[in-house]
Amino acid sequence: MTEPPQSPEKSRGAIILGWWSTHLGKRETGRAKALAARLRRADPVAALAEGEVHDLSRALNLRDGVALARLACLLAEVREHSNQSLAQRLGGTDPILSTLRFQKLLRAEEPELTALMRRAIAMADGVCNVAALGPDLLDWSEATRMRWCFHYYGAPAPQILAPQANKTEEISQ
C-alpha cells in the first residue's frame, strides 16, 4: 500500500487520534455510544456504510476499504487513550497477553488479525495509545511487528524502527 500524501503539520497518528476523540473517545453522547456499538459488531461492509468512517477515509486519503473497515472497527474497541502502545500494555515484566498468544498475533493476517487484535484490546482494558495503534493497523508490516516486539518486552526499539514510535510518543503527550 502506498503512503498517502499528508499535510506537514499532521501525521496519520494525529489524524486518527483526532477522529477517534471526536467520534468515539468520550462516548458521553448517544451518537458516540451508538456508533461505537455498531462498529464493534460490524462486518467490513457495515462499517463502510457509516458516514463517520468516510470522514476518516477522507482525512487520511485512504481508499483501501478493508484496511479502513478494520481500523474503524478496532478503534471502536478502544475506550481510553493512553501514552502506552498496545504492545506495551500487553507485555512488560508481568504480561497480560502470554508470549505464545503475542507471537500468534504477530503472525496473523486478515481475517484472523482483526479478531486477535479485538481480544488484545479487550485484555488491555480498552486502553492504549490510539495515535500509535491506528498507523500500525494500517501498516501491519514486518517493521511494525518488530517494533511491537520491542514494546512488548519493554526494550527501546533500534533507530531503524524508532522514528514511528517517537512520532506517536510526541502526539500522545
Order of alpha helices (4+ residues) and beta strands (2+ residues): alpha-alpha-alpha-alpha-alpha-beta-alpha-alpha-alpha-beta-alpha-alpha-alpha
